[in-house]
């Protein structure tokens, strides 16, 4: 996730106990398996969100328990064509989340395999922080008879409370095979 690597960095580097090497294909149980790592932060589905790469999402659409009409009624995948939520927790596809190596990390060498990742985040424990306020610069380009304006600012995700090394509000399922 370009720009906001704090979400993936948290379970992969800062608190590795929050990352799980799934080492298997997509299944309905992989969602609960990673949710269980959140401890006290998993209690309210309205505060949680799953984020996954495109390939993992597409494979999740074919999971039998998400497709059946008897379990999901009018929200079943064959009727809607989408996997909107798992047990009330929204599933978001991130075009910025790349496939990763089997250790869950994306390296500069570009030797990533075809393994997917599934991130679960308690949204109430993260906030957008300002790293640099709004900056406005103007320059006059006389030959072109133009004024050029550059506007920039920097934001980042920040944890609300606690230490990154012991935080349990974010977890990652990695090495999801067959995607």
C-alpha positions as CSV (number, residue, x, y, z in Angstrom):
1,X,0.0,0.0,0.0
2,X,2.0,2.9,-1.3
3,X,2.2,5.8,1.1
4,X,0.5,4.1,4.0
5,X,2.9,1.2,4.6
6,X,2.2,1.4,8.3
7,X,-0.7,-1.0,8.0
8,X,1.4,-3.8,6.5
9,X,4.5,-2.8,8.4
10,X,2.7,-3.2,11.8
11,X,2.2,-7.0,11.6
12,X,5.2,-7.8,9.3
13,X,7.9,-5.9,11.2
14,X,6.8,-4.2,14.4
15,X,4.7,-7.0,16.0
16,X,5.3,-10.2,14.1
17,X,3.0,-12.2,16.4
18,X,0.2,-10.5,14.5
19,X,1.2,-12.1,11.2
20,X,0.3,-15.6,10.2
21,X,1.8,-17.7,7.5
22,X,-1.3,-19.3,6.0
23,X,0.6,-21.4,3.5
24,X,-2.7,-22.7,1.9
25,X,-5.3,-21.7,-0.6
26,X,-8.1,-19.2,0.0
27,X,-10.7,-20.5,2.4
28,X,-13.6,-19.1,4.5
29,X,-11.7,-20.1,7.7
30,X,-8.7,-17.9,6.8
31,X,-10.8,-14.8,7.6
32,X,-11.6,-16.0,11.2
33,X,-8.1,-17.4,11.6
34,X,-6.6,-13.9,11.3
35,X,-9.5,-12.1,13.0
36,X,-8.8,-14.2,16.2
37,X,-5.3,-12.4,16.4
38,X,-7.0,-9.1,17.2
39,X,-8.0,-10.1,20.7
40,X,-10.0,-7.4,22.4
41,X,-10.1,-5.4,19.2
42,X,-12.1,-8.0,17.3
43,X,-15.3,-7.5,19.3
44,X,-17.1,-4.9,17.1
45,X,-17.4,-5.9,13.4
46,X,-18.5,-2.3,12.7
47,X,-14.9,-1.1,13.6
48,X,-13.1,-3.8,11.5
49,X,-12.2,-4.0,7.8
50,X,-10.5,-6.6,5.7
51,X,-8.1,-5.4,3.0
52,X,-6.7,-7.8,0.4
53,X,-5.0,-7.8,-3.0
54,X,-7.0,-8.3,-6.2
55,X,-6.0,-11.9,-6.7
56,X,-6.9,-13.0,-3.2
57,X,-10.3,-11.2,-3.6
58,X,-11.1,-12.9,-6.8
59,X,-10.3,-16.3,-5.3
60,X,-12.4,-15.4,-2.3
61,X,-15.4,-14.9,-4.6
62,X,-15.4,-18.7,-5.3
63,X,-15.4,-19.9,-1.7
64,X,-18.4,-22.2,-1.3
65,X,-19.7,-20.7,2.0
66,X,-19.8,-17.2,0.5
67,X,-21.6,-18.3,-2.6
68,X,-24.6,-20.2,-1.2
69,X,-28.0,-18.7,-1.1
70,X,-29.0,-20.6,2.0
71,X,-26.3,-18.9,4.1
72,X,-26.3,-15.4,2.7
73,X,-29.8,-15.1,1.0
74,X,-30.0,-12.1,-1.3
75,X,-26.4,-11.0,-0.5
76,X,-25.0,-14.3,-1.8
77,X,-22.1,-13.9,-4.2
78,X,-23.9,-15.4,-7.3
79,X,-26.7,-12.7,-7.0
80,X,-24.5,-9.7,-6.2
81,X,-21.3,-10.6,-8.0
82,X,-19.3,-9.3,-5.0
83,X,-18.0,-10.3,-1.7
84,X,-19.1,-7.3,0.3
85,X,-18.6,-8.5,3.8
86,X,-17.5,-11.5,5.8
87,X,-19.6,-11.9,9.0
88,X,-20.4,-8.2,8.8
89,X,-16.9,-7.0,8.2
90,X,-16.4,-5.2,4.9
91,X,-13.8,-6.6,2.4
92,X,-11.9,-3.9,0.5
93,X,-9.8,-4.6,-2.5
94,X,-6.6,-2.6,-2.7
95,X,-5.0,-2.1,-6.1
96,X,-1.9,-0.9,-4.2
97,X,-1.4,-4.2,-2.3
98,X,0.9,-6.3,-4.4
99,X,1.4,-10.1,-4.4
100,X,4.3,-10.9,-2.1
101,X,7.0,-13.4,-1.4
102,X,6.2,-16.3,0.9
103,X,7.4,-14.2,3.9
104,X,4.6,-11.6,3.2
105,X,7.0,-8.9,2.1
106,X,7.5,-7.3,-1.3
107,X,11.1,-6.9,-2.2
108,X,12.9,-4.6,-4.7
109,X,14.4,-7.6,-6.5
110,X,11.0,-8.3,-8.0
111,X,11.1,-12.0,-7.3
112,X,7.7,-12.1,-5.7
113,X,5.8,-15.3,-6.0
114,X,2.1,-15.7,-6.5
115,X,1.1,-15.5,-2.8
116,X,-1.6,-13.2,-1.6
117,X,-2.2,-11.3,1.6
118,X,-5.3,-10.5,3.8
119,X,-5.1,-7.7,6.2
120,X,-7.6,-7.0,9.0
121,X,-7.6,-3.6,10.7
122,X,-9.5,-2.1,13.6
123,X,-10.2,1.3,12.1
124,X,-10.8,3.0,15.5
125,X,-7.1,2.5,16.4
126,X,-5.7,4.4,13.4
127,X,-6.0,8.0,12.4
128,X,-4.7,10.3,9.7
129,X,-1.9,12.4,10.9
130,X,-0.4,15.5,9.3
131,X,3.4,15.3,8.7
132,X,3.6,18.6,6.8
133,X,0.9,21.3,6.6
134,X,-0.4,22.6,3.3
135,X,2.3,24.5,1.3
136,X,1.5,26.7,-1.6
137,X,4.1,28.1,-4.0
138,X,3.6,30.2,-7.1
139,X,6.0,31.0,-9.9
140,X,5.6,33.4,-12.8
141,X,6.6,32.0,-16.2
142,X,6.8,35.3,-18.1
143,X,7.5,33.9,-21.6
144,X,4.4,31.7,-21.5
145,X,2.4,34.4,-19.6
146,X,1.4,31.8,-17.0
147,X,1.4,31.6,-13.2
148,X,2.4,28.1,-12.0
149,X,1.0,27.0,-8.6
150,X,2.3,24.0,-6.7
151,X,0.2,22.8,-3.7
152,X,1.5,20.0,-1.5
153,X,1.1,18.4,1.9
154,X,2.1,15.2,3.6
155,X,-0.2,12.9,5.6
156,X,0.4,9.5,7.2
157,X,-1.4,6.9,9.2
158,X,-0.7,7.0,12.9
159,X,-1.7,4.7,15.8
160,X,-4.0,6.3,18.3
161,X,-2.4,4.8,21.4
162,X,0.1,2.2,22.6
163,X,3.4,0.8,21.4
164,X,3.8,-0.6,17.9
165,X,5.7,-3.6,19.3
166,X,2.8,-4.8,21.4
167,X,-0.2,-3.5,19.3
168,X,-2.8,-6.1,18.5
169,X,-5.3,-4.0,16.5
170,X,-3.9,-5.0,13.1
171,X,-3.1,-8.5,11.7
172,X,-2.0,-10.1,8.5
173,X,-2.6,-13.4,6.8
174,X,0.2,-13.9,4.2
175,X,1.4,-16.7,1.9
176,X,-2.1,-17.3,0.6
177,X,-1.3,-19.8,-2.3
178,X,-3.0,-20.3,-5.6
179,X,-3.8,-16.7,-6.3
